């Protein structure tokens, strides 16, 4: 998917939420793009898991890398 550098999934050892997915984007507007929505909505897993998803306060959020220095 254009604009996506990588995605990483984590599972909690203790506590909640049970899973966390972190996406790295070239630009902060990628998750708001039509291309992102089309790819996301095409995935059958998205449709199966969406009813069980619960976003914490402040999620989803876009963050800027500050250390080490961001890539040019």
PyMOL Python script that loads the backbone (N, CA, C, O; Angstrom):
from pymol import cmd

cmd.read_pdbstr("""\
ATOM      1  N   UNK A   1       0.856  -1.163   0.000  1.00  0.00           N
ATOM      2  CA  UNK A   1       0.000   0.000   0.000  1.00  0.00           C
ATOM      3  C   UNK A   1       0.903   1.226   0.000  1.00  0.00           C
ATOM      4  O   UNK A   1       1.754   1.353   0.880  1.00  0.00           O
ATOM      5  N   UNK A   2       0.746   2.113  -0.940  1.00  0.00           N
ATOM      6  CA  UNK A   2       1.576   3.309  -0.987  1.00  0.00           C
ATOM      7  C   UNK A   2       1.453   4.124   0.301  1.00  0.00           C
ATOM      8  O   UNK A   2       0.356   4.335   0.818  1.00  0.00           O
ATOM      9  N   UNK A   3       2.594   4.571   0.802  1.00  0.00           N
ATOM     10  CA  UNK A   3       2.605   5.390   2.008  1.00  0.00           C
ATOM     11  C   UNK A   3       2.791   4.618   3.295  1.00  0.00           C
ATOM     12  O   UNK A   3       3.033   5.222   4.340  1.00  0.00           O
ATOM     13  N   UNK A   4       2.684   3.292   3.252  1.00  0.00           N
ATOM     14  CA  UNK A   4       2.869   2.475   4.455  1.00  0.00           C
ATOM     15  C   UNK A   4       4.301   1.946   4.468  1.00  0.00           C
ATOM     16  O   UNK A   4       4.748   1.305   3.516  1.00  0.00           O
ATOM     17  N   UNK A   5       5.010   2.224   5.557  1.00  0.00           N
ATOM     18  CA  UNK A   5       6.369   1.719   5.707  1.00  0.00           C
ATOM     19  C   UNK A   5       6.332   0.311   6.273  1.00  0.00           C
ATOM     20  O   UNK A   5       6.954  -0.599   5.725  1.00  0.00           O
ATOM     21  N   UNK A   6       5.600   0.128   7.373  1.00  0.00           N
ATOM     22  CA  UNK A   6       5.439  -1.201   7.964  1.00  0.00           C
ATOM     23  C   UNK A   6       4.335  -1.165   9.007  1.00  0.00           C
ATOM     24  O   UNK A   6       3.887  -0.105   9.442  1.00  0.00           O
ATOM     25  N   UNK A   7       3.915  -2.366   9.390  1.00  0.00           N
ATOM     26  CA  UNK A   7       2.938  -2.535  10.472  1.00  0.00           C
ATOM     27  C   UNK A   7       3.497  -3.591  11.415  1.00  0.00           C
ATOM     28  O   UNK A   7       4.089  -4.579  10.982  1.00  0.00           O
ATOM     29  N   UNK A   8       3.298  -3.367  12.717  1.00  0.00           N
ATOM     30  CA  UNK A   8       3.748  -4.335  13.719  1.00  0.00           C
ATOM     31  C   UNK A   8       2.605  -4.612  14.675  1.00  0.00           C
ATOM     32  O   UNK A   8       1.878  -3.701  15.069  1.00  0.00           O
ATOM     33  N   UNK A   9       2.450  -5.880  15.047  1.00  0.00           N
ATOM     34  CA  UNK A   9       1.405  -6.281  15.993  1.00  0.00           C
ATOM     35  C   UNK A   9       2.059  -6.760  17.268  1.00  0.00           C
ATOM     36  O   UNK A   9       3.087  -7.437  17.247  1.00  0.00           O
ATOM     37  N   UNK A  10       1.441  -6.394  18.383  1.00  0.00           N
ATOM     38  CA  UNK A  10       1.929  -6.787  19.695  1.00  0.00           C
ATOM     39  C   UNK A  10       0.797  -7.449  20.461  1.00  0.00           C
ATOM     40  O   UNK A  10      -0.368  -7.092  20.284  1.00  0.00           O
ATOM     41  N   UNK A  11       1.132  -8.408  21.309  1.00  0.00           N
ATOM     42  CA  UNK A  11       0.178  -9.050  22.218  1.00  0.00           C
ATOM     43  C   UNK A  11       0.652  -8.762  23.638  1.00  0.00           C
ATOM     44  O   UNK A  11       1.838  -8.888  23.940  1.00  0.00           O
ATOM     45  N   UNK A  12      -0.264  -8.383  24.494  1.00  0.00           N
ATOM     46  CA  UNK A  12       0.066  -8.016  25.865  1.00  0.00           C
ATOM     47  C   UNK A  12       0.489  -9.249  26.673  1.00  0.00           C
ATOM     48  O   UNK A  12      -0.032 -10.345  26.464  1.00  0.00           O
ATOM     49  N   UNK A  13       1.419  -9.063  27.578  1.00  0.00           N
ATOM     50  CA  UNK A  13       1.823 -10.116  28.511  1.00  0.00           C
ATOM     51  C   UNK A  13       0.853 -10.126  29.693  1.00  0.00           C
ATOM     52  O   UNK A  13       0.381 -11.182  30.113  1.00  0.00           O
ATOM     53  N   UNK A  14       0.566  -8.941  30.219  1.00  0.00           N
ATOM     54  CA  UNK A  14      -0.416  -8.765  31.296  1.00  0.00           C
ATOM     55  C   UNK A  14      -1.218  -7.508  31.020  1.00  0.00           C
ATOM     56  O   UNK A  14      -0.688  -6.543  30.470  1.00  0.00           O
ATOM     57  N   UNK A  15      -2.486  -7.506  31.395  1.00  0.00           N
ATOM     58  CA  UNK A  15      -3.304  -6.305  31.289  1.00  0.00           C
ATOM     59  C   UNK A  15      -4.112  -6.235  30.013  1.00  0.00           C
ATOM     60  O   UNK A  15      -4.317  -7.236  29.326  1.00  0.00           O
ATOM     61  N   UNK A  16      -4.562  -5.045  29.714  1.00  0.00           N
ATOM     62  CA  UNK A  16      -5.421  -4.782  28.567  1.00  0.00           C
ATOM     63  C   UNK A  16      -4.930  -3.526  27.873  1.00  0.00           C
ATOM     64  O   UNK A  16      -4.287  -2.714  28.537  1.00  0.00           O
ATOM     65  N   UNK A  17      -5.175  -3.305  26.621  1.00  0.00           N
ATOM     66  CA  UNK A  17      -5.849  -4.181  25.673  1.00  0.00           C
ATOM     67  C   UNK A  17      -4.977  -5.370  25.314  1.00  0.00           C
ATOM     68  O   UNK A  17      -3.766  -5.353  25.535  1.00  0.00           O
ATOM     69  N   UNK A  18      -5.590  -6.392  24.766  1.00  0.00           N
ATOM     70  CA  UNK A  18      -4.872  -7.631  24.481  1.00  0.00           C
ATOM     71  C   UNK A  18      -3.904  -7.485  23.306  1.00  0.00           C
ATOM     72  O   UNK A  18      -2.828  -8.083  23.302  1.00  0.00           O
ATOM     73  N   UNK A  19      -4.292  -6.689  22.313  1.00  0.00           N
ATOM     74  CA  UNK A  19      -3.466  -6.521  21.117  1.00  0.00           C
ATOM     75  C   UNK A  19      -3.260  -5.042  20.815  1.00  0.00           C
ATOM     76  O   UNK A  19      -4.075  -4.192  21.175  1.00  0.00           O
ATOM     77  N   UNK A  20      -2.153  -4.762  20.145  1.00  0.00           N
ATOM     78  CA  UNK A  20      -1.849  -3.410  19.692  1.00  0.00           C
ATOM     79  C   UNK A  20      -1.210  -3.529  18.318  1.00  0.00           C
ATOM     80  O   UNK A  20      -0.317  -4.351  18.114  1.00  0.00           O
ATOM     81  N   UNK A  21      -1.661  -2.718  17.383  1.00  0.00           N
ATOM     82  CA  UNK A  21      -1.046  -2.661  16.061  1.00  0.00           C
ATOM     83  C   UNK A  21      -0.496  -1.261  15.866  1.00  0.00           C
ATOM     84  O   UNK A  21      -1.192  -0.274  16.104  1.00  0.00           O
ATOM     85  N   UNK A  22       0.755  -1.176  15.431  1.00  0.00           N
ATOM     86  CA  UNK A  22       1.404   0.106  15.181  1.00  0.00           C
ATOM     87  C   UNK A  22       1.764   0.153  13.699  1.00  0.00           C
ATOM     88  O   UNK A  22       2.469  -0.719  13.190  1.00  0.00           O
ATOM     89  N   UNK A  23       1.275   1.173  13.024  1.00  0.00           N
ATOM     90  CA  UNK A  23       1.580   1.374  11.614  1.00  0.00           C
ATOM     91  C   UNK A  23       2.572   2.513  11.490  1.00  0.00           C
ATOM     92  O   UNK A  23       2.476   3.506  12.211  1.00  0.00           O
ATOM     93  N   UNK A  24       3.527   2.374  10.577  1.00  0.00           N
ATOM     94  CA  UNK A  24       4.446   3.460  10.261  1.00  0.00           C
ATOM     95  C   UNK A  24       4.128   3.941   8.853  1.00  0.00           C
ATOM     96  O   UNK A  24       4.116   3.158   7.903  1.00  0.00           O
ATOM     97  N   UNK A  25       3.870   5.241   8.730  1.00  0.00           N
ATOM     98  CA  UNK A  25       3.480   5.849   7.462  1.00  0.00           C
ATOM     99  C   UNK A  25       4.519   6.857   6.998  1.00  0.00           C
ATOM    100  O   UNK A  25       5.259   7.426   7.800  1.00  0.00           O
ATOM    101  N   UNK A  26       4.558   7.064   5.693  1.00  0.00           N
ATOM    102  CA  UNK A  26       5.420   8.108   5.134  1.00  0.00           C
ATOM    103  C   UNK A  26       4.880   9.494   5.453  1.00  0.00           C
ATOM    104  O   UNK A  26       5.647  10.444   5.608  1.00  0.00           O
ATOM    105  N   UNK A  27       3.559   9.609   5.552  1.00  0.00           N
ATOM    106  CA  UNK A  27       2.893  10.899   5.803  1.00  0.00           C
ATOM    107  C   UNK A  27       1.740  10.675   6.786  1.00  0.00           C
ATOM    108  O   UNK A  27       1.151   9.594   6.803  1.00  0.00           O
ATOM    109  N   UNK A  28       1.416  11.666   7.594  1.00  0.00           N
ATOM    110  CA  UNK A  28       0.337  11.477   8.573  1.00  0.00           C
ATOM    111  C   UNK A  28      -1.058  11.355   7.972  1.00  0.00           C
ATOM    112  O   UNK A  28      -1.986  10.939   8.665  1.00  0.00           O
ATOM    113  N   UNK A  29      -1.230  11.709   6.696  1.00  0.00           N
ATOM    114  CA  UNK A  29      -2.564  11.644   6.098  1.00  0.00           C
ATOM    115  C   UNK A  29      -2.890  10.280   5.476  1.00  0.00           C
ATOM    116  O   UNK A  29      -4.001  10.091   4.981  1.00  0.00           O
ATOM    117  N   UNK A  30      -1.958   9.335   5.489  1.00  0.00           N
ATOM    118  CA  UNK A  30      -2.197   8.028   4.864  1.00  0.00           C
ATOM    119  C   UNK A  30      -3.439   7.332   5.421  1.00  0.00           C
ATOM    120  O   UNK A  30      -4.248   6.845   4.631  1.00  0.00           O
ATOM    121  N   UNK A  31      -3.635   7.260   6.767  1.00  0.00           N
ATOM    122  CA  UNK A  31      -4.822   6.539   7.251  1.00  0.00           C
ATOM    123  C   UNK A  31      -6.146   7.256   6.987  1.00  0.00           C
ATOM    124  O   UNK A  31      -7.210   6.709   7.279  1.00  0.00           O
ATOM    125  N   UNK A  32      -6.096   8.452   6.446  1.00  0.00           N
ATOM    126  CA  UNK A  32      -7.328   9.172   6.088  1.00  0.00           C
ATOM    127  C   UNK A  32      -7.600   9.095   4.592  1.00  0.00           C
ATOM    128  O   UNK A  32      -8.588   9.651   4.113  1.00  0.00           O
ATOM    129  N   UNK A  33      -6.728   8.410   3.849  1.00  0.00           N
ATOM    130  CA  UNK A  33      -6.843   8.387   2.396  1.00  0.00           C
ATOM    131  C   UNK A  33      -7.887   7.387   1.918  1.00  0.00           C
ATOM    132  O   UNK A  33      -8.220   6.427   2.613  1.00  0.00           O
ATOM    133  N   UNK A  34      -8.387   7.632   0.734  1.00  0.00           N
ATOM    134  CA  UNK A  34      -9.346   6.717   0.119  1.00  0.00           C
ATOM    135  C   UNK A  34      -8.682   5.378  -0.183  1.00  0.00           C
ATOM    136  O   UNK A  34      -9.312   4.330  -0.044  1.00  0.00           O
ATOM    137  N   UNK A  35      -7.416   5.403  -0.594  1.00  0.00           N
ATOM    138  CA  UNK A  35      -6.693   4.161  -0.877  1.00  0.00           C
ATOM    139  C   UNK A  35      -6.600   3.293   0.376  1.00  0.00           C
ATOM    140  O   UNK A  35      -6.783   2.078   0.301  1.00  0.00           O
ATOM    141  N   UNK A  36      -6.318   3.900   1.521  1.00  0.00           N
ATOM    142  CA  UNK A  36      -6.238   3.171   2.795  1.00  0.00           C
ATOM    143  C   UNK A  36      -7.583   2.519   3.109  1.00  0.00           C
ATOM    144  O   UNK A  36      -7.638   1.342   3.464  1.00  0.00           O
ATOM    145  N   UNK A  37      -8.663   3.282   2.979  1.00  0.00           N
ATOM    146  CA  UNK A  37     -10.002   2.754   3.273  1.00  0.00           C
ATOM    147  C   UNK A  37     -10.370   1.603   2.347  1.00  0.00           C
ATOM    148  O   UNK A  37     -10.979   0.628   2.786  1.00  0.00           O
ATOM    149  N   UNK A  38     -10.009   1.704   1.078  1.00  0.00           N
ATOM    150  CA  UNK A  38     -10.334   0.638   0.135  1.00  0.00           C
ATOM    151  C   UNK A  38      -9.594  -0.647   0.485  1.00  0.00           C
ATOM    152  O   UNK A  38     -10.184  -1.728   0.470  1.00  0.00           O
ATOM    153  N   UNK A  39      -8.316  -0.538   0.797  1.00  0.00           N
ATOM    154  CA  UNK A  39      -7.536  -1.720   1.154  1.00  0.00           C
ATOM    155  C   UNK A  39      -8.049  -2.321   2.457  1.00  0.00           C
ATOM    156  O   UNK A  39      -8.230  -3.535   2.557  1.00  0.00           O
ATOM    157  N   UNK A  40      -8.282  -1.472   3.453  1.00  0.00           N
ATOM    158  CA  UNK A  40      -8.764  -1.946   4.756  1.00  0.00           C
ATOM    159  C   UNK A  40     -10.108  -2.643   4.615  1.00  0.00           C
ATOM    160  O   UNK A  40     -10.309  -3.712   5.192  1.00  0.00           O
ATOM    161  N   UNK A  41     -11.021  -2.063   3.866  1.00  0.00           N
ATOM    162  CA  UNK A  41     -12.364  -2.622   3.752  1.00  0.00           C
ATOM    163  C   UNK A  41     -12.422  -3.865   2.869  1.00  0.00           C
ATOM    164  O   UNK A  41     -13.409  -4.600   2.907  1.00  0.00           O
ATOM    165  N   UNK A  42     -11.386  -4.111   2.077  1.00  0.00           N
ATOM    166  CA  UNK A  42     -11.327  -5.312   1.235  1.00  0.00           C
ATOM    167  C   UNK A  42     -10.915  -6.543   2.024  1.00  0.00           C
ATOM    168  O   UNK A  42     -11.132  -7.671   1.582  1.00  0.00           O
ATOM    169  N   UNK A  43     -10.326  -6.331   3.181  1.00  0.00           N
ATOM    170  CA  UNK A  43      -9.785  -7.434   3.973  1.00  0.00           C
ATOM    171  C   UNK A  43     -10.903  -8.118   4.774  1.00  0.00           C
ATOM    172  O   UNK A  43     -11.544  -7.466   5.598  1.00  0.00           O
ATOM    173  N   UNK A  44     -11.147  -9.407   4.551  1.00  0.00           N
ATOM    174  CA  UNK A  44     -12.207 -10.112   5.297  1.00  0.00           C
ATOM    175  C   UNK A  44     -11.965 -10.084   6.810  1.00  0.00           C
ATOM    176  O   UNK A  44     -12.923 -10.068   7.582  1.00  0.00           O
ATOM    177  N   UNK A  45     -10.708 -10.080   7.240  1.00  0.00           N
ATOM    178  CA  UNK A  45     -10.396 -10.037   8.667  1.00  0.00           C
ATOM    179  C   UNK A  45     -10.950  -8.766   9.309  1.00  0.00           C
ATOM    180  O   UNK A  45     -11.455  -8.802  10.431  1.00  0.00           O
ATOM    181  N   UNK A  46     -10.855  -7.655   8.602  1.00  0.00           N
ATOM    182  CA  UNK A  46     -11.383  -6.386   9.115  1.00  0.00           C
ATOM    183  C   UNK A  46     -12.862  -6.521   9.451  1.00  0.00           C
ATOM    184  O   UNK A  46     -13.308  -6.066  10.504  1.00  0.00           O
ATOM    185  N   UNK A  47     -13.608  -7.136   8.571  1.00  0.00           N
ATOM    186  CA  UNK A  47     -15.054  -7.273   8.786  1.00  0.00           C
ATOM    187  C   UNK A  47     -15.377  -8.237   9.930  1.00  0.00           C
ATOM    188  O   UNK A  47     -16.368  -8.051  10.636  1.00  0.00           O
ATOM    189  N   UNK A  48     -14.542  -9.269  10.115  1.00  0.00           N
ATOM    190  CA  UNK A  48     -14.772 -10.218  11.217  1.00  0.00           C
ATOM    191  C   UNK A  48     -14.426  -9.610  12.574  1.00  0.00           C
ATOM    192  O   UNK A  48     -15.127  -9.851  13.556  1.00  0.00           O
ATOM    193  N   UNK A  49     -13.360  -8.832  12.634  1.00  0.00           N
ATOM    194  CA  UNK A  49     -12.861  -8.343  13.923  1.00  0.00           C
ATOM    195  C   UNK A  49     -13.483  -7.013  14.358  1.00  0.00           C
ATOM    196  O   UNK A  49     -13.537  -6.722  15.553  1.00  0.00           O
ATOM    197  N   UNK A  50     -13.946  -6.214  13.417  1.00  0.00           N
ATOM    198  CA  UNK A  50     -14.451  -4.872  13.733  1.00  0.00           C
ATOM    199  C   UNK A  50     -15.508  -4.866  14.846  1.00  0.00           C
ATOM    200  O   UNK A  50     -15.463  -3.973  15.692  1.00  0.00           O
ATOM    201  N   UNK A  51     -16.459  -5.814  14.891  1.00  0.00           N
ATOM    202  CA  UNK A  51     -17.449  -5.778  15.978  1.00  0.00           C
ATOM    203  C   UNK A  51     -16.838  -5.968  17.369  1.00  0.00           C
ATOM    204  O   UNK A  51     -17.458  -5.610  18.370  1.00  0.00           O
ATOM    205  N   UNK A  52     -15.638  -6.522  17.434  1.00  0.00           N
ATOM    206  CA  UNK A  52     -15.000  -6.786  18.727  1.00  0.00           C
ATOM    207  C   UNK A  52     -13.953  -5.740  19.097  1.00  0.00           C
ATOM    208  O   UNK A  52     -13.383  -5.786  20.188  1.00  0.00           O
ATOM    209  N   UNK A  53     -13.701  -4.805  18.196  1.00  0.00           N
ATOM    210  CA  UNK A  53     -12.672  -3.794  18.451  1.00  0.00           C
ATOM    211  C   UNK A  53     -13.180  -2.735  19.418  1.00  0.00           C
ATOM    212  O   UNK A  53     -14.330  -2.301  19.347  1.00  0.00           O
ATOM    213  N   UNK A  54     -12.315  -2.339  20.301  1.00  0.00           N
ATOM    214  CA  UNK A  54     -12.627  -1.265  21.236  1.00  0.00           C
ATOM    215  C   UNK A  54     -11.405  -0.360  21.309  1.00  0.00           C
ATOM    216  O   UNK A  54     -10.337  -0.781  21.752  1.00  0.00           O
ATOM    217  N   UNK A  55     -11.565   0.870  20.877  1.00  0.00           N
ATOM    218  CA  UNK A  55     -10.446   1.801  20.880  1.00  0.00           C
ATOM    219  C   UNK A  55     -10.374   2.526  22.209  1.00  0.00           C
ATOM    220  O   UNK A  55     -11.387   2.995  22.729  1.00  0.00           O
ATOM    221  N   UNK A  56      -9.184   2.615  22.749  1.00  0.00           N
ATOM    222  CA  UNK A  56      -8.981   3.371  23.985  1.00  0.00           C
ATOM    223  C   UNK A  56      -9.115   4.857  23.697  1.00  0.00           C
ATOM    224  O   UNK A  56      -9.012   5.291  22.550  1.00  0.00           O
ATOM    225  N   UNK A  57      -9.345   5.630  24.752  1.00  0.00           N
ATOM    226  CA  UNK A  57      -9.431   7.086  24.604  1.00  0.00           C
ATOM    227  C   UNK A  57      -8.173   7.592  23.918  1.00  0.00           C
ATOM    228  O   UNK A  57      -7.061   7.203  24.278  1.00  0.00           O
ATOM    229  N   UNK A  58      -8.350   8.457  22.931  1.00  0.00           N
ATOM    230  CA  UNK A  58      -7.211   8.990  22.199  1.00  0.00           C
ATOM    231  C   UNK A  58      -6.799   8.152  21.007  1.00  0.00           C
ATOM    232  O   UNK A  58      -5.886   8.533  20.274  1.00  0.00           O
ATOM    233  N   UNK A  59      -7.453   7.014  20.796  1.00  0.00           N
ATOM    234  CA  UNK A  59      -7.103   6.152  19.666  1.00  0.00           C
ATOM    235  C   UNK A  59      -8.130   6.312  18.572  1.00  0.00           C
ATOM    236  O   UNK A  59      -9.288   6.583  18.890  1.00  0.00           O
ATOM    237  N   UNK A  60      -7.800   6.168  17.341  1.00  0.00           N
ATOM    238  CA  UNK A  60      -6.436   6.061  16.852  1.00  0.00           C
ATOM    239  C   UNK A  60      -5.752   7.421  16.912  1.00  0.00           C
ATOM    240  O   UNK A  60      -6.414   8.459  16.913  1.00  0.00           O
ATOM    241  N   UNK A  61      -4.468   7.407  16.961  1.00  0.00           N
ATOM    242  CA  UNK A  61      -3.699   8.636  17.028  1.00  0.00           C
ATOM    243  C   UNK A  61      -2.541   8.551  16.048  1.00  0.00           C
ATOM    244  O   UNK A  61      -2.087   7.461  15.699  1.00  0.00           O
ATOM    245  N   UNK A  62      -2.076   9.690  15.615  1.00  0.00           N
ATOM    246  CA  UNK A  62      -0.919   9.759  14.740  1.00  0.00           C
ATOM    247  C   UNK A  62       0.171  10.480  15.506  1.00  0.00           C
ATOM    248  O   UNK A  62      -0.043  11.566  16.044  1.00  0.00           O
ATOM    249  N   UNK A  63       1.345   9.862  15.551  1.00  0.00           N
ATOM    250  CA  UNK A  63       2.465  10.412  16.287  1.00  0.00           C
ATOM    251  C   UNK A  63       3.608  10.706  15.337  1.00  0.00           C
ATOM    252  O   UNK A  63       3.696  10.118  14.260  1.00  0.00           O
ATOM    253  N   UNK A  64       4.484  11.615  15.735  1.00  0.00           N
ATOM    254  CA  UNK A  64       5.659  11.960  14.965  1.00  0.00           C
ATOM    255  C   UNK A  64       6.883  11.375  15.652  1.00  0.00           C
ATOM    256  O   UNK A  64       7.041  11.510  16.865  1.00  0.00           O
ATOM    257  N   UNK A  65       7.743  10.731  14.888  1.00  0.00           N
ATOM    258  CA  UNK A  65       8.969  10.170  15.436  1.00  0.00           C
ATOM    259  C   UNK A  65       9.908  11.309  15.836  1.00  0.00           C
ATOM    260  O   UNK A  65      10.185  12.207  15.041  1.00  0.00           O
ATOM    261  N   UNK A  66      10.396  11.260  17.088  1.00  0.00           N
ATOM    262  CA  UNK A  66      11.302  12.316  17.549  1.00  0.00           C
ATOM    263  C   UNK A  66      12.676  11.803  17.919  1.00  0.00           C
ATOM    264  O   UNK A  66      13.627  12.582  17.990  1.00  0.00           O
ATOM    265  N   UNK A  67      12.804  10.480  18.161  1.00  0.00           N
ATOM    266  CA  UNK A  67      14.108   9.924  18.497  1.00  0.00           C
ATOM    267  C   UNK A  67      14.172   8.475  18.061  1.00  0.00           C
ATOM    268  O   UNK A  67      13.229   7.736  18.345  1.00  0.00           O
ATOM    269  N   UNK A  68      15.207   8.022  17.398  1.00  0.00           N
ATOM    270  CA  UNK A  68      16.262   8.860  16.861  1.00  0.00           C
ATOM    271  C   UNK A  68      15.695   9.807  15.813  1.00  0.00           C
ATOM    272  O   UNK A  68      14.532   9.701  15.424  1.00  0.00           O
ATOM    273  N   UNK A  69      16.525  10.724  15.369  1.00  0.00           N
ATOM    274  CA  UNK A  69      16.052  11.749  14.436  1.00  0.00           C
ATOM    275  C   UNK A  69      15.225  11.130  13.325  1.00  0.00           C
ATOM    276  O   UNK A  69      15.571  10.070  12.802  1.00  0.00           O
ATOM    277  N   UNK A  70      14.125  11.795  12.962  1.00  0.00           N
ATOM    278  CA  UNK A  70      13.284  11.273  11.871  1.00  0.00           C
ATOM    279  C   UNK A  70      14.083  11.152  10.583  1.00  0.00           C
ATOM    280  O   UNK A  70      15.056  11.873  10.362  1.00  0.00           O
ATOM    281  N   UNK A  71      13.653  10.232   9.749  1.00  0.00           N
ATOM    282  CA  UNK A  71      14.281  10.082   8.452  1.00  0.00           C
ATOM    283  C   UNK A  71      13.984  11.325   7.597  1.00  0.00           C
ATOM    284  O   UNK A  71      12.925  11.936   7.738  1.00  0.00           O
ATOM    285  N   UNK A  72      14.908  11.690   6.724  1.00  0.00           N
ATOM    286  CA  UNK A  72      14.674  12.894   5.881  1.00  0.00           C
ATOM    287  C   UNK A  72      13.509  12.732   4.955  1.00  0.00           C
ATOM    288  O   UNK A  72      13.193  13.647   4.194  1.00  0.00           O
TER     289      UNK A  72
END
""", "prot")
cmd.dss("prot")
cmd.show_as("cartoon", "prot")
cmd.util.cbc("prot")
cmd.orient("prot")
